[in-house]
Amino acid sequence: MKKSILFLMISIAISANSINIQSDNFNKDLKILAALNMDTTNTIEGLDLNSNGIRDDVESYINEKYKNDPFQQKLFLEASKTIQKILTLPKDSSIDKRVALDNRLINIYTCRDYMLYKLDVKDIEKELEEKIIFKSKVLNTNKRLRAYIDHKKALPLYEENIKSKNVDDERISCERLYQKITNPDIASSK
């Protein structure tokens, strides 16, 4: 069955190339499919052919979903990378390392939500739901979800144990990041 699916995909690729369909996404998907080891189980690490720390399926979803929104695209890619680090942490990792990664993830989500509110996005409820959909894509197996829950359980219970930057510093940093991504010419001239 798996071999017939692979044969079908290769046949489609050959046919597409013969009628001069040139698509970066199509070629990228073909490379991923060709390199895919069909006997590999769906591990926590998943498939990351370009070795950028983001599972290829999640990266493809984010790039397609946010192709017209570079700010959210960048933040969700960063969130993916951070969650992947969380999921693959050794069980004996230090609390400080866990807290640092968790704070990083919270800051990414907070920056995104802050800018959505600040920019008065029309359908804010839908945008906030997208974060849940994103997490469901990243934590899409029992092993991944369990690793994430175990990480959360290992974090300090009381907030005073978690150090954070000043809220104003975070807000300013987020606004600068937004400016840099959305208006690179203006950001570089400062």
C-alpha distance (Angstrom), angle and dihedral (degrees) to the residues before:
residue distance angle dihedral
M1 . . .
K2 3.81 . .
K3 3.79 91.4 .
S4 3.80 91.4 50.4
I5 3.82 90.8 51.5
L6 3.80 90.2 49.9
F7 3.83 90.6 47.5
L8 3.81 90.5 49.5
M9 3.82 92.0 50.8
I10 3.80 91.9 48.3
S11 3.81 90.4 48.3
I12 3.78 90.7 51.2
A13 3.80 89.7 49.1
I14 3.78 92.4 51.9
S15 3.81 90.8 47.4
A16 3.78 92.0 47.8
N17 3.79 91.6 50.5
S18 3.78 91.4 48.5
I19 3.81 90.6 58.8
N20 3.81 90.6 46.2
I21 3.80 99.4 -109.3
Q22 3.78 103.0 161.9
S23 3.76 112.9 -176.0
D24 3.79 125.0 157.3
N25 3.80 90.4 -150.1
F26 3.79 92.7 49.0
N27 3.80 92.2 50.0
K28 3.80 91.3 45.3
D29 3.80 91.2 51.3
L30 3.78 90.3 48.7
K31 3.81 91.5 52.3
I32 3.81 90.6 49.6
L33 3.80 91.0 48.7
A34 3.80 93.0 47.3
A35 3.81 91.6 50.4
L36 3.78 93.6 44.6
N37 3.77 114.0 113.8
M38 3.79 101.8 -141.7
D39 3.81 92.0 -159.3
T40 3.82 94.4 56.9
T41 3.78 116.2 107.6
N42 3.77 120.2 -128.8
T43 3.81 97.9 -95.0
I44 3.78 127.4 -175.2
E45 3.80 88.9 -102.3
G46 3.80 93.7 53.0
L47 3.79 123.0 -175.2
D48 3.82 117.0 -38.1
L49 3.80 106.6 165.2
N50 3.80 95.4 169.9
S51 3.84 91.6 48.5
N52 3.81 94.5 -133.6
G53 3.81 94.8 134.2
I54 3.82 94.5 -104.1
R55 3.79 123.3 103.3
D56 3.80 109.2 -112.8
D57 3.81 94.6 -126.5
V58 3.81 91.6 53.1
E59 3.80 92.9 43.8
S60 3.80 91.1 51.2
Y61 3.83 91.2 49.2
I62 3.83 93.1 50.0
N63 3.79 94.7 44.8
E64 3.80 91.4 51.2
K65 3.81 96.8 40.4
Y66 3.81 94.9 48.1
K67 3.80 101.6 29.5
N68 3.82 89.2 125.0
D69 3.80 95.4 42.1
P70 3.82 109.5 59.8
F71 3.80 93.4 176.5
Q72 3.80 94.9 58.6
Q73 3.79 90.6 37.7
K74 3.81 91.4 56.9
L75 3.80 93.6 44.9
F76 3.80 94.5 48.3
L77 3.81 90.9 47.5
E78 3.81 88.6 51.9
A79 3.80 90.4 46.9
S80 3.82 89.5 51.0
K81 3.78 91.4 51.8
T82 3.80 91.5 47.7
I83 3.80 93.4 48.5
Q84 3.80 90.1 48.1
K85 3.82 88.9 54.7
I86 3.82 89.6 48.9
L87 3.80 92.5 49.7
T88 3.78 93.6 50.0
L89 3.80 97.7 44.6
P90 3.79 112.7 126.4
K91 3.80 111.9 -110.0
D92 3.80 90.7 -115.3
S93 3.83 94.4 55.6
S94 3.77 115.7 136.9
I95 3.78 121.2 -97.7
D96 3.82 88.8 -123.6
K97 3.80 91.0 58.9
R98 3.81 91.5 47.6
V99 3.80 92.1 48.0
A100 3.81 91.9 48.2
L101 3.81 92.1 52.6
D102 3.79 92.4 44.3
N103 3.82 91.3 49.7
R104 3.80 89.5 49.2
L105 3.80 90.8 53.7
I106 3.80 92.8 46.3
N107 3.82 90.6 49.6
I108 3.82 91.1 51.5
Y109 3.81 92.6 51.1
T110 3.80 92.8 42.7
C111 3.80 92.5 50.6
R112 3.81 91.3 50.5
D113 3.81 93.3 47.9
Y114 3.80 92.3 44.0
M115 3.81 92.7 54.0
L116 3.82 92.4 44.9
Y117 3.81 89.7 55.1
K118 3.78 93.7 41.2
L119 3.81 91.6 50.9
D120 3.80 89.6 47.4
V121 3.80 94.0 -126.8
K122 3.79 108.3 -154.9
D123 3.81 99.9 -130.9
I124 3.79 101.2 34.7
E125 3.82 93.9 159.0
K126 3.80 90.9 57.7
E127 3.80 90.9 47.6
L128 3.80 91.1 51.4
E129 3.81 89.7 49.4
E130 3.80 88.1 54.5
K131 3.81 88.9 66.1
I132 3.80 89.3 58.0
I133 3.80 91.3 47.8
F134 3.81 89.3 49.5
K135 3.80 91.6 52.3
S136 3.80 90.7 48.6
K137 3.82 88.9 55.2
V138 3.80 92.6 49.3
L139 3.82 95.3 43.2
N140 3.80 94.4 41.5
T141 3.81 100.2 137.8
N142 3.78 133.4 55.2
K143 3.82 90.8 -114.8
R144 3.81 92.8 53.0
L145 3.79 93.4 45.5
R146 3.81 91.6 46.9
A147 3.83 91.5 50.1
Y148 3.82 90.0 51.0
I149 3.81 92.8 48.3
D150 3.81 91.0 47.6
H151 3.81 89.2 51.6
K152 3.82 91.2 51.3
K153 3.81 90.8 48.7
A154 3.81 90.6 53.0
L155 3.82 92.3 57.0
P156 3.82 120.3 99.5
L157 3.78 113.0 -86.2
Y158 3.79 97.9 -138.7
E159 3.78 123.2 62.9
E160 3.79 94.9 -136.3
N161 3.80 87.4 69.7
I162 3.80 89.7 62.2
K163 3.80 116.2 77.2
S164 3.78 119.6 -149.6
K165 3.77 138.9 175.9
N166 3.75 121.9 -102.6
V167 3.83 110.6 -77.5
D168 3.81 91.6 -125.1
D169 3.81 90.8 52.7
E170 3.81 90.0 51.4
R171 3.80 91.8 48.8
I172 3.80 92.9 49.6
S173 3.80 91.6 45.7
C174 3.81 90.2 50.8
E175 3.80 93.1 49.3
R176 3.81 90.5 49.6
L177 3.78 91.0 50.1
Y178 3.80 90.5 50.2
Q179 3.82 90.8 49.3
K180 3.81 91.7 47.5
I181 3.82 92.7 51.6
T182 3.79 98.9 40.3
N183 3.83 99.2 36.0
P184 3.81 107.8 23.9
D185 3.82 93.0 166.3
I186 3.81 93.3 55.5
A187 3.81 92.7 43.2
S188 3.81 93.3 50.6
S189 3.80 93.3 49.7
K190 3.80 92.9 61.1
